[in-house]
């Protein structure tokens, strides 16, 4: 009788493992396919996508270069790079915790052009006159580099060099409300801001009535003038919480937008998970 019970338990474990493996493989396929389609549509040089479950496991990842139609080396996920405005919330937390700034503080970004330490900083809408006077929270919602730098730089050096894996883990902390990184008050403020990025800000192309997505868009202008756009955020599908990061490098078709370009990949992944 005991052997029968053991065999039944083993059969159940093997069945569960098969289901998990199938989900993981399908997620990888969906991520890879979604990434390739978007890269081709925007004529980008390369891109990557990473999908993490609620336990902090990366269940799908894919990277691709359209320059040679090959996957990038695995080191791309752990290699430090300039993550641009996507990384600013990492620097935001300590100044919020210390009370140096408040999300309701106002900052004048003028026409969206600002000289910081001898380097010209331009907002994405500088050619259209900039945002003028906005709050720090709005600077995050609308991905205003000028607003974020003017608000935070008096109190600290804003670090933007992180690996994709580090950024994915950071946003995952907000997906699962990990209070080891900040107080409950700051956690709530950041989570609400990430939700507003999608409902009101540059992440609005990801808005859905069916699946609530929260996170932040990111942008980097390289020294050679090439753009890199991104989005990292989290969502719940079938009572499971996921965190997803997408980076699109040097898109040449359309206006460089993390909400639109990286967002398209995430929306496809959400739809695929929702239909499983």
Backbone as CSV, one residue per row, in Angstrom:
resi,resn,N_x,N_y,N_z,CA_x,CA_y,CA_z,C_x,C_y,C_z
1,UNK,0.837,-1.215,0.000,0.000,0.000,0.000,0.866,1.256,0.000
2,UNK,1.955,1.231,0.800,2.845,2.375,0.854,3.511,2.631,-0.490
3,UNK,3.880,1.508,-1.157,4.516,1.653,-2.474,3.549,2.274,-3.472
4,UNK,2.267,1.930,-3.352,1.258,2.509,-4.253,1.157,4.005,-4.021
5,UNK,1.137,4.409,-2.736,1.072,5.837,-2.409,2.298,6.587,-2.918
6,UNK,3.466,5.961,-2.752,4.706,6.586,-3.214,4.678,6.765,-4.723
7,UNK,4.223,5.738,-5.437,4.152,5.815,-6.902,3.179,6.896,-7.352
8,UNK,2.052,7.016,-6.627,1.067,8.055,-6.964,1.668,9.438,-6.755
9,UNK,2.406,9.596,-5.630,3.041,10.886,-5.339,4.087,11.229,-6.386
10,UNK,4.871,10.211,-6.795,5.875,10.448,-7.836,5.222,10.839,-9.145
11,UNK,4.104,10.176,-9.461,3.387,10.496,-10.697,2.863,11.920,-10.666
12,UNK,2.343,12.338,-9.498,1.854,13.715,-9.363,2.983,14.723,-9.515
13,UNK,4.145,14.415,-8.896,5.290,15.318,-9.003,5.770,15.436,-10.441
14,UNK,5.817,14.305,-11.148,6.244,14.327,-12.543,5.266,15.110,-13.406
15,UNK,3.970,14.979,-13.091,2.944,15.718,-13.849,3.086,17.213,-13.627
16,UNK,3.277,17.606,-12.338,3.451,19.025,-12.025,4.706,19.583,-12.679
17,UNK,5.799,18.790,-12.668,7.044,19.230,-13.303,6.843,19.417,-14.796
18,UNK,6.077,18.506,-15.401,5.812,18.599,-16.842,5.024,19.854,-17.174
19,UNK,4.037,20.162,-16.310,3.225,21.367,-16.528,4.081,22.612,-16.393
20,UNK,4.936,22.645,-15.339,5.806,23.812,-15.118,6.781,23.991,-16.273
21,UNK,7.375,22.868,-16.716,8.334,22.940,-17.818,7.672,23.432,-19.086
22,UNK,6.435,22.981,-19.311,5.701,23.419,-20.501,5.428,24.905,-20.439
23,UNK,5.007,25.399,-19.243,4.747,26.832,-19.074,6.013,27.631,-19.305
24,UNK,7.126,27.138,-18.733,8.392,27.851,-18.873,8.835,27.903,-20.323
25,UNK,8.719,26.770,-21.034,9.127,26.713,-22.438,8.234,27.586,-23.300
26,UNK,6.918,27.542,-23.016,5.988,28.366,-23.791,6.232,29.843,-23.544
27,UNK,6.532,30.205,-22.285,6.817,31.601,-21.958,8.054,32.066,-22.697
28,UNK,9.068,31.187,-22.756,10.298,31.532,-23.466,9.993,31.759,-24.941
29,UNK,9.168,30.874,-25.519,8.825,31.003,-26.939,8.064,32.294,-27.187
30,UNK,7.085,32.585,-26.312,6.293,33.800,-26.481,7.169,35.037,-26.358
31,UNK,8.087,35.045,-25.382,8.972,36.187,-25.183,9.870,36.382,-26.394
32,UNK,10.425,35.304,-26.889,11.349,35.381,-28.023,10.627,35.846,-29.280
33,UNK,9.447,35.289,-29.518,8.684,35.662,-30.709,8.233,37.109,-30.649
34,UNK,7.724,37.523,-29.484,7.259,38.903,-29.318,8.390,39.892,-29.521
35,UNK,9.575,39.552,-28.979,10.733,40.432,-29.124,11.140,40.557,-30.583
36,UNK,11.228,39.440,-31.279,11.647,39.469,-32.682,10.695,40.307,-33.540
37,UNK,9.409,40.129,-33.333,8.417,40.859,-34.130,8.573,42.362,-33.933
38,UNK,8.715,42.789,-32.662,8.858,44.219,-32.376,10.161,44.772,-32.948
39,UNK,11.256,44.049,-32.788,12.544,44.510,-33.319,12.464,44.707,-34.832
40,UNK,11.783,43.803,-35.507,11.643,43.921,-36.957,10.751,45.099,-37.334
41,UNK,9.671,45.311,-36.564,8.741,46.398,-36.865,9.400,47.769,-36.721
42,UNK,10.241,47.924,-35.698,10.859,49.239,-35.448,12.269,49.319,-36.031
43,UNK,12.701,48.244,-36.685,14.025,48.189,-37.323,15.128,48.528,-36.322
44,UNK,15.106,47.815,-35.195,16.098,48.045,-34.133,17.333,47.179,-34.368
45,UNK,18.430,47.581,-33.760,19.656,46.782,-33.865,19.552,45.500,-33.051
46,UNK,19.031,45.631,-31.824,18.974,44.476,-30.932,17.993,44.751,-29.802
47,UNK,17.794,43.741,-28.971,16.904,43.909,-27.833,16.959,42.705,-26.923
48,UNK,16.361,42.857,-25.757,16.278,41.728,-24.831,14.996,41.813,-24.026
49,UNK,14.583,40.661,-23.520,13.400,40.574,-22.665,13.682,39.561,-21.567
50,UNK,13.224,39.880,-20.352,13.361,38.973,-19.214,12.036,38.938,-18.467
51,UNK,11.597,37.735,-18.086,10.334,37.562,-17.372,10.596,36.807,-16.082
52,UNK,10.154,37.379,-14.967,10.402,36.808,-13.635,9.085,36.471,-12.959
53,UNK,9.043,35.348,-12.231,7.827,34.988,-11.501,7.848,35.596,-10.105
54,UNK,6.808,35.342,-9.328,6.679,35.977,-8.013,7.752,35.520,-7.030
55,UNK,8.336,34.344,-7.272,9.379,33.828,-6.388,10.757,34.390,-6.721
56,UNK,10.838,35.186,-7.786,12.122,35.769,-8.171,12.911,34.924,-9.134
57,UNK,12.255,33.939,-9.756,12.916,33.097,-10.752,12.704,33.668,-12.151
58,UNK,13.758,33.742,-12.937,13.623,34.164,-14.331,13.110,32.967,-15.118
59,UNK,11.849,33.016,-15.540,11.234,31.873,-16.213,11.311,31.983,-17.730
60,UNK,11.717,33.147,-18.228,11.899,33.304,-19.672,12.829,34.472,-19.928
61,UNK,13.692,34.306,-20.896,14.558,35.410,-21.312,14.972,35.172,-22.756
62,UNK,15.168,36.267,-23.447,15.584,36.159,-24.843,16.304,37.443,-25.234
63,UNK,17.320,37.296,-26.057,18.024,38.454,-26.598,18.309,38.183,-28.059
64,UNK,18.310,39.244,-28.844,18.465,39.053,-30.287,19.096,40.271,-30.923
65,UNK,20.011,40.031,-31.846,20.579,41.089,-32.670,20.087,40.903,-34.095
66,UNK,19.458,41.926,-34.644,19.014,41.851,-36.033,20.162,42.121,-36.993
67,UNK,21.287,42.574,-36.450,22.447,42.855,-37.301,23.025,41.562,-37.877
68,UNK,22.931,40.469,-37.077,23.404,39.171,-37.577,22.387,38.059,-37.349
69,UNK,21.184,38.440,-36.883,20.094,37.494,-36.633,20.506,36.383,-35.664
70,UNK,21.266,36.751,-34.644,21.701,35.782,-33.655,21.363,36.278,-32.248
71,UNK,21.234,35.326,-31.341,21.034,35.689,-29.940,22.308,36.303,-29.386
72,UNK,22.158,37.238,-28.453,23.314,37.831,-27.798,23.856,36.858,-26.759
73,UNK,25.070,37.071,-26.319,25.659,36.207,-25.304,24.874,36.322,-23.998
74,UNK,24.856,35.253,-23.211,24.125,35.248,-21.941,24.597,36.340,-20.982
75,UNK,25.843,36.789,-21.155,26.381,37.834,-20.286,25.612,39.144,-20.406
76,UNK,24.834,39.307,-21.484,24.109,40.559,-21.696,23.120,40.823,-20.560
77,UNK,22.630,39.757,-19.921,21.642,39.911,-18.851,22.273,40.382,-17.534
78,UNK,23.558,40.118,-17.368,24.228,40.447,-16.102,25.326,41.497,-16.256
79,UNK,25.525,41.971,-17.467,26.556,42.983,-17.710,26.007,44.376,-17.408
80,UNK,26.773,45.151,-16.652,26.365,46.511,-16.290,26.370,47.396,-17.530
81,UNK,25.323,48.203,-17.667,25.185,49.129,-18.785,24.421,50.353,-18.300
82,UNK,24.362,51.377,-19.107,23.595,52.568,-18.744,22.109,52.275,-18.955
83,UNK,21.368,52.174,-17.864,19.938,51.882,-17.938,19.094,53.155,-17.999
84,UNK,19.752,54.309,-18.001,19.050,55.573,-18.195,18.009,55.863,-17.136
85,UNK,16.908,56.469,-17.557,15.875,56.906,-16.615,15.140,55.735,-15.966
86,UNK,15.265,54.549,-16.521,14.645,53.373,-15.903,15.234,53.111,-14.521
87,UNK,16.479,53.550,-14.319,17.172,53.302,-13.055,16.992,54.416,-12.034
88,UNK,16.413,55.532,-12.412,16.299,56.678,-11.494,15.544,56.342,-10.203
89,UNK,14.483,55.531,-10.238,13.800,55.219,-8.975,14.706,54.583,-7.924
90,UNK,15.802,53.940,-8.339,16.744,53.378,-7.362,17.335,54.505,-6.526
91,UNK,17.671,55.615,-7.172,18.226,56.775,-6.464,17.137,57.570,-5.742
92,UNK,15.918,57.462,-6.211,14.810,58.207,-5.614,14.497,57.725,-4.201
93,UNK,14.588,56.432,-3.967,14.183,55.860,-2.680,14.912,56.478,-1.482
94,UNK,16.242,56.532,-1.483,16.908,57.079,-0.278,16.574,58.537,0.010
95,UNK,16.364,59.364,-1.018,16.044,60.768,-0.746,14.602,60.925,-0.267
96,UNK,13.724,60.019,-0.689,12.359,60.020,-0.152,12.381,59.564,1.309
97,UNK,13.174,58.545,1.591,13.246,58.008,2.944,13.795,59.038,3.929
98,UNK,14.761,59.837,3.468,15.369,60.850,4.335,14.521,62.113,4.433
99,UNK,13.516,62.228,3.583,12.683,63.422,3.597,13.293,64.595,2.859
100,UNK,14.335,64.325,2.052,14.961,65.405,1.278,14.006,65.973,0.240
101,UNK,13.207,65.088,-0.341,12.255,65.516,-1.367,10.917,64.839,-1.125
102,UNK,9.904,65.382,-1.773,8.571,64.791,-1.776,8.115,64.687,-3.230
103,UNK,7.300,63.708,-3.529,6.824,63.556,-4.904,5.969,64.745,-5.350
104,UNK,5.470,65.508,-4.382,4.638,66.677,-4.714,5.468,67.943,-4.919
105,UNK,6.789,67.866,-4.675,7.654,69.027,-4.899,7.609,69.442,-6.368
106,UNK,7.673,70.732,-6.622,7.652,71.211,-8.007,9.072,71.478,-8.501
107,UNK,9.246,71.327,-9.792,10.524,71.588,-10.431,10.257,72.207,-11.798
108,UNK,11.006,73.239,-12.132,10.835,73.911,-13.419,11.825,73.320,-14.419
109,UNK,11.307,72.554,-15.378,12.182,71.945,-16.389,12.298,72.837,-17.625
110,UNK,11.589,73.971,-17.592,11.688,74.931,-18.692,11.371,74.320,-20.035
111,UNK,12.263,74.538,-20.990,12.032,74.033,-22.345,12.561,72.615,-22.550
112,UNK,12.953,71.973,-21.442,13.407,70.589,-21.539,14.874,70.437,-21.870
113,UNK,15.639,71.529,-21.758,17.082,71.484,-22.008,17.793,72.046,-20.787
114,UNK,18.765,71.290,-20.267,19.406,71.685,-19.013,20.871,71.268,-19.044
115,UNK,21.745,72.163,-18.607,23.171,71.857,-18.545,23.514,71.348,-17.157
116,UNK,23.966,70.114,-17.084,24.283,69.510,-15.791,25.722,69.000,-15.816
117,UNK,26.554,69.604,-14.986,27.980,69.229,-14.916,28.655,69.270,-16.288
118,UNK,28.320,70.317,-17.047,28.940,70.493,-18.351,28.368,69.648,-19.464
119,UNK,27.312,68.911,-19.170,26.686,68.057,-20.173,25.243,68.495,-20.413
120,UNK,24.875,68.598,-21.679,23.511,69.001,-22.004,22.554,67.829,-21.825
121,UNK,21.517,68.052,-21.026,20.467,67.060,-20.798,19.222,67.524,-21.542
122,UNK,18.648,66.639,-22.328,17.464,66.995,-23.108,16.319,66.046,-22.788
123,UNK,15.138,66.616,-22.535,13.936,65.803,-22.419,13.469,65.383,-23.807
124,UNK,12.678,64.326,-23.833,12.235,63.803,-25.128,11.325,64.783,-25.876
125,UNK,10.746,65.736,-25.149,9.868,66.711,-25.813,10.496,68.099,-25.877
126,UNK,11.821,68.164,-25.785,12.510,69.462,-25.819,12.228,70.215,-27.113
127,UNK,12.090,69.494,-28.197,11.811,70.137,-29.491,10.411,70.733,-29.551
128,UNK,9.577,70.350,-28.586,8.202,70.863,-28.548,7.990,71.859,-27.421
129,UNK,9.084,72.291,-26.783,8.973,73.338,-25.767,9.076,72.887,-24.342
130,UNK,9.165,71.575,-24.093,9.346,71.087,-22.730,8.076,71.104,-21.897
131,UNK,8.196,70.686,-20.636,7.040,70.574,-19.747,6.819,71.801,-18.858
132,UNK,7.815,72.685,-18.749,7.663,73.824,-17.848,7.735,73.387,-16.404
133,UNK,6.832,73.897,-15.580,6.832,73.562,-14.155,5.965,72.331,-13.904
134,UNK,6.565,71.308,-13.311,5.852,70.069,-13.010,6.285,69.590,-11.623
135,UNK,5.595,68.573,-11.114,5.994,67.983,-9.840,7.037,66.889,-10.105
136,UNK,7.716,66.465,-9.049,8.676,65.380,-9.175,7.969,64.109,-9.648
137,UNK,6.779,63.879,-9.124,6.033,62.697,-9.561,5.731,62.756,-11.060
138,UNK,5.349,63.936,-11.543,5.090,64.086,-12.975,6.362,63.899,-13.798
139,UNK,7.497,64.295,-13.241,8.771,64.087,-13.933,9.012,62.597,-14.157
140,UNK,8.599,61.788,-13.183,8.727,60.335,-13.320,7.689,59.809,-14.303
141,UNK,6.471,60.295,-14.180,5.388,59.834,-15.068,5.708,60.105,-16.526
142,UNK,6.272,61.290,-16.795,6.516,61.711,-18.174,7.966,61.510,-18.604
143,UNK,8.738,60.813,-17.757,10.126,60.474,-18.074,10.961,61.715,-18.394
144,UNK,10.795,62.749,-17.566,11.559,63.986,-17.743,12.924,63.851,-17.081
145,UNK,13.966,63.679,-17.876,15.325,63.573,-17.346,15.703,64.841,-16.602
146,UNK,15.329,65.979,-17.187,15.662,67.270,-16.576,15.006,67.388,-15.207
147,UNK,13.746,67.035,-15.125,13.025,67.130,-13.862,13.602,66.232,-12.787
148,UNK,13.950,65.022,-13.156,14.496,64.077,-12.185,15.887,64.498,-11.723
149,UNK,16.716,64.961,-12.655,18.072,65.376,-12.299,18.056,66.635,-11.433
150,UNK,17.243,67.619,-11.795,17.184,68.857,-11.015,16.637,68.602,-9.613
151,UNK,15.749,67.623,-9.473,15.148,67.330,-8.172,16.071,66.535,-7.267
152,UNK,16.810,65.589,-7.829,17.569,64.653,-7.011,19.045,64.983,-6.870
153,UNK,19.642,65.600,-7.892,21.095,65.814,-7.893,21.612,66.677,-6.733
154,UNK,20.799,67.615,-6.168,21.330,68.357,-5.007,21.603,67.465,-3.800
155,UNK,21.018,66.267,-3.771,21.122,65.411,-2.590,21.973,64.168,-2.809
156,UNK,22.187,63.807,-4.054,22.965,62.605,-4.313,23.374,62.529,-5.772
157,UNK,24.356,61.674,-6.050,24.731,61.391,-7.433,23.813,60.308,-7.962
158,UNK,23.130,60.603,-9.049,22.180,59.650,-9.609,22.936,58.573,-10.394
159,UNK,22.826,57.354,-9.930,23.489,56.242,-10.586,22.535,55.578,-11.579
160,UNK,23.002,55.338,-12.793,22.160,54.671,-13.792,22.821,53.426,-14.374
161,UNK,24.029,53.114,-13.914,24.734,51.941,-14.423,24.390,50.702,-13.604
162,UNK,23.583,49.845,-14.204,23.164,48.591,-13.584,23.062,47.524,-14.672
163,UNK,23.011,46.284,-14.249,22.757,45.211,-15.206,21.247,45.046,-15.372
164,UNK,20.799,44.495,-16.492,19.360,44.225,-16.646,18.809,43.376,-15.502
165,UNK,19.593,42.412,-15.029,19.140,41.555,-13.940,18.927,42.356,-12.661
166,UNK,19.799,43.302,-12.389,19.655,44.141,-11.194,18.393,44.997,-11.274
167,UNK,18.128,45.545,-12.433,16.924,46.374,-12.609,15.667,45.517,-12.508
168,UNK,15.691,44.327,-13.084,14.547,43.418,-12.983,14.263,43.080,-11.529
169,UNK,15.307,42.794,-10.759,15.133,42.487,-9.332,14.579,43.683,-8.564
170,UNK,15.032,44.887,-8.919,14.556,46.088,-8.245,13.050,46.257,-8.431
171,UNK,12.581,46.170,-9.668,11.146,46.331,-9.917,10.336,45.164,-9.354
172,UNK,10.945,43.992,-9.313,10.295,42.832,-8.699,10.000,43.101,-7.219
173,UNK,10.869,43.859,-6.564,10.665,44.190,-5.152,9.350,44.931,-4.945
174,UNK,8.964,45.747,-5.910,7.697,46.473,-5.807,6.525,45.604,-6.236
175,UNK,6.796,44.654,-7.108,5.741,43.728,-7.526,5.253,42.889,-6.363
176,UNK,6.171,42.520,-5.473,5.821,41.647,-4.345,5.831,42.385,-3.008
177,UNK,5.944,43.725,-3.054,5.957,44.553,-1.831,7.016,44.079,-0.837
178,UNK,8.253,44.057,-1.287,9.381,43.667,-0.446,9.827,44.872,0.384
179,UNK,9.427,44.900,1.646,9.685,46.055,2.500,11.122,46.126,3.003
180,UNK,11.975,45.208,2.560,13.378,45.272,2.967,14.116,46.394,2.241
181,UNK,13.526,46.928,1.162,14.221,47.971,0.406,13.772,49.379,0.792
182,UNK,12.628,49.493,1.459,12.154,50.823,1.859,11.010,50.689,2.857
183,UNK,10.577,51.820,3.398,9.471,51.832,4.349,8.150,51.576,3.638
184,UNK,7.129,51.267,4.413,5.798,51.021,3.852,5.268,52.270,3.146
185,UNK,5.568,53.442,3.699,5.114,54.706,3.104,5.734,54.912,1.719
186,UNK,7.054,54.725,1.635,7.728,54.900,0.353,7.294,53.836,-0.639
187,UNK,7.116,52.612,-0.170,6.650,51.527,-1.036,5.322,51.892,-1.689
188,UNK,4.391,52.402,-0.882,3.078,52.766,-1.398,3.175,53.911,-2.400
189,UNK,4.008,54.905,-2.082,4.159,56.062,-2.981,4.750,55.648,-4.330
190,UNK,5.764,54.788,-4.301,6.396,54.356,-5.544,5.445,53.477,-6.343
191,UNK,4.751,52.572,-5.674,3.803,51.696,-6.364,2.695,52.513,-7.027
192,UNK,2.184,53.506,-6.324,1.149,54.373,-6.905,1.693,55.141,-8.104
193,UNK,2.936,55.586,-8.009,3.561,56.306,-9.120,3.742,55.394,-10.324
194,UNK,4.180,54.159,-10.097,4.341,53.202,-11.188,3.000,52.896,-11.866
195,UNK,1.926,52.870,-11.076,0.601,52.651,-11.649,0.192,53.842,-12.516
196,UNK,0.532,55.044,-12.043,0.173,56.256,-12.775,0.979,56.422,-14.059
197,UNK,2.197,55.862,-14.090,2.990,55.896,-15.326,2.195,55.271,-16.463
198,UNK,1.477,54.177,-16.141,0.710,53.462,-17.161,-0.669,54.084,-17.385
199,UNK,-1.266,54.619,-16.351,-2.609,55.195,-16.510,-2.580,56.617,-17.069
200,UNK,-1.461,57.361,-16.803,-1.423,58.766,-17.203,-0.160,59.184,-17.949
201,UNK,0.910,58.436,-17.797,2.205,58.887,-18.286,2.693,58.220,-19.553
202,UNK,4.019,58.109,-19.676,4.623,57.593,-20.899,4.378,56.101,-21.097
203,UNK,3.870,55.432,-20.069,3.540,54.018,-20.207,2.104,53.769,-20.592
204,UNK,1.381,54.824,-20.961,-0.051,54.699,-21.264,-0.354,53.701,-22.383
205,UNK,0.529,53.501,-23.377,0.235,52.489,-24.400,0.058,51.082,-23.825
206,UNK,0.508,50.850,-22.580,0.348,49.535,-21.961,-0.952,49.400,-21.174
207,UNK,-1.698,50.491,-21.063,-2.915,50.456,-20.234,-3.899,49.419,-20.752
208,UNK,-4.482,48.673,-19.817,-5.456,47.642,-20.165,-6.532,47.601,-19.097
209,UNK,-7.773,47.429,-19.527,-8.875,47.277,-18.584,-8.884,45.878,-17.970
210,UNK,-8.205,44.937,-18.622,-8.245,43.540,-18.182,-7.105,43.175,-17.240
211,UNK,-5.907,43.666,-17.531,-4.744,43.352,-16.702,-4.072,44.654,-16.279
212,UNK,-3.954,44.857,-14.986,-3.333,46.068,-14.458,-1.814,45.948,-14.527
213,UNK,-1.190,46.850,-15.277,0.259,46.860,-15.425,0.809,48.125,-14.767
214,UNK,1.881,47.990,-14.036,2.537,49.139,-13.395,4.027,49.047,-13.661
215,UNK,4.685,50.193,-13.731,6.121,50.176,-13.976,6.616,51.521,-14.461
216,UNK,7.706,51.511,-15.198,8.279,52.761,-15.688,8.937,52.575,-17.051
217,UNK,8.811,53.606,-17.869,9.539,53.632,-19.131,10.944,54.156,-18.889
218,UNK,11.844,53.830,-19.787,13.210,54.317,-19.672,13.757,54.720,-21.027
219,UNK,14.748,55.607,-21.008,15.375,56.033,-22.263,16.831,56.399,-22.013
220,UNK,17.642,56.129,-23.020,19.061,56.470,-22.988,19.447,56.965,-24.370
221,UNK,20.205,58.057,-24.423,20.789,58.495,-25.689,22.292,58.262,-25.575
222,UNK,22.795,57.347,-26.395,24.207,56.995,-26.343,25.068,58.141,-26.886
223,UNK,26.362,58.024,-26.651,27.283,59.067,-27.104,27.277,59.219,-28.628
224,UNK,26.939,58.129,-29.328,26.879,58.206,-30.793,25.517,58.670,-31.297
225,UNK,24.639,59.076,-30.357,23.328,59.598,-30.728,22.249,58.554,-30.872
226,UNK,22.597,57.281,-30.732,21.609,56.220,-30.866,20.752,56.122,-29.604
227,UNK,19.479,55.813,-29.808,18.537,55.717,-28.696,18.405,54.273,-28.205
228,UNK,18.118,54.157,-26.912,17.743,52.868,-26.338,16.527,53.127,-25.461
229,UNK,15.449,52.401,-25.705,14.220,52.611,-24.941,13.866,51.323,-24.209
230,UNK,13.134,51.468,-23.115,12.864,50.302,-22.283,11.589,50.483,-21.474
231,UNK,11.167,49.383,-20.894,10.092,49.408,-19.897,10.331,48.247,-18.955
232,UNK,10.163,48.509,-17.670,10.190,47.439,-16.680,8.976,47.620,-15.786
233,UNK,8.242,46.554,-15.600,7.040,46.655,-14.800,6.535,45.302,-14.361
234,UNK,5.391,45.308,-13.722,4.844,44.077,-13.168,3.337,44.038,-13.364
235,UNK,2.799,42.831,-13.299,1.372,42.623,-13.547,0.962,41.272,-12.966
236,UNK,-0.333,41.103,-12.778,-0.858,39.846,-12.248,-1.753,39.194,-13.299
237,UNK,-1.467,37.927,-13.599,-2.259,37.151,-14.549,-2.628,35.833,-13.884
238,UNK,-3.928,35.539,-13.825,-4.409,34.290,-13.209,-3.826,34.092,-11.808
239,UNK,-3.865,35.177,-11.021,-3.399,35.184,-9.625,-1.896,34.961,-9.476
240,UNK,-1.162,35.042,-10.568,0.303,34.928,-10.501,0.910,36.285,-10.851
241,UNK,1.930,36.713,-10.082,2.570,38.006,-10.290,3.838,37.820,-11.125
242,UNK,3.980,38.639,-12.144,5.151,38.591,-13.015,5.800,39.978,-13.080
243,UNK,7.108,39.980,-13.291,7.851,41.214,-13.538,8.576,41.040,-14.865
244,UNK,8.529,42.057,-15.693,9.096,41.918,-17.039,9.914,43.159,-17.412
245,UNK,11.062,42.912,-18.016,11.938,43.973,-18.515,12.148,43.789,-20.011
246,UNK,12.010,44.883,-20.756,12.270,44.863,-22.200,13.145,46.054,-22.552
247,UNK,14.196,45.806,-23.323,15.080,46.864,-23.814,15.168,46.765,-25.333
248,UNK,14.965,47.893,-26.006,15.050,47.959,-27.472,16.181,48.927,-27.833
249,UNK,17.185,48.444,-28.551,18.363,49.252,-28.871,18.348,49.771,-30.304
250,UNK,18.487,51.080,-30.420,18.577,51.785,-31.696,17.418,51.495,-32.646
251,UNK,16.179,51.785,-32.219,15.051,51.659,-33.146,15.120,52.773,-34.191
252,UNK,14.926,52.407,-35.444,15.082,53.403,-36.521,13.766,53.751,-37.208
253,UNK,12.707,53.012,-36.885,11.384,53.325,-37.422,10.504,53.859,-36.301
254,UNK,9.951,55.051,-36.486,9.065,55.608,-35.488,9.791,56.402,-34.410
255,UNK,8.996,57.048,-33.570,9.530,57.855,-32.471,9.996,56.925,-31.366
256,UNK,11.256,57.048,-30.891,11.757,56.158,-29.845,10.926,56.270,-28.566
257,UNK,10.225,55.214,-28.213,9.322,55.251,-27.068,9.337,53.920,-26.340
258,UNK,9.670,53.960,-25.051,9.628,52.745,-24.254,8.213,52.245,-24.065
259,UNK,7.273,53.185,-23.901,5.880,52.792,-23.706,5.309,52.072,-24.908
260,UNK,5.657,52.529,-26.103,5.136,51.921,-27.323,5.953,50.697,-27.724
261,UNK,7.254,50.861,-27.866,8.092,49.798,-28.433,8.325,48.649,-27.457
262,UNK,8.877,48.962,-26.281,9.050,47.911,-25.273,7.688,47.431,-24.780
263,UNK,6.745,48.366,-24.728,5.395,48.021,-24.272,4.716,46.991,-25.145
264,UNK,4.969,47.028,-26.444,4.353,46.055,-27.351,4.766,44.632,-26.999
265,UNK,6.032,44.464,-26.643,6.522,43.132,-26.272,5.826,42.653,-25.004
266,UNK,5.731,43.539,-24.016,5.110,43.168,-22.743,3.631,42.849,-22.930
267,UNK,2.938,43.624,-23.737,1.511,43.355,-23.967,1.301,41.992,-24.609
268,UNK,2.175,41.605,-25.526,2.070,40.292,-26.161,2.303,39.177,-25.151
269,UNK,3.272,39.385,-24.244,3.552,38.388,-23.220,2.361,38.263,-22.258
270,UNK,1.792,39.408,-21.877,0.609,39.404,-20.996,-0.535,38.638,-21.650
271,UNK,-0.776,38.908,-22.919,-1.860,38.221,-23.641,-1.607,36.724,-23.704
272,UNK,-0.343,36.345,-23.947,-0.012,34.914,-24.028,-0.234,34.226,-22.692
273,UNK,0.203,34.861,-21.602,0.011,34.284,-20.266,-1.476,34.219,-19.919
274,UNK,-2.212,35.220,-20.345,-3.636,35.295,-20.044,-4.424,34.214,-20.758
275,UNK,-3.912,33.740,-21.880,-4.633,32.748,-22.697,-4.198,31.320,-22.413
276,UNK,-3.268,31.130,-21.470,-2.809,29.763,-21.142,-3.830,29.051,-20.270
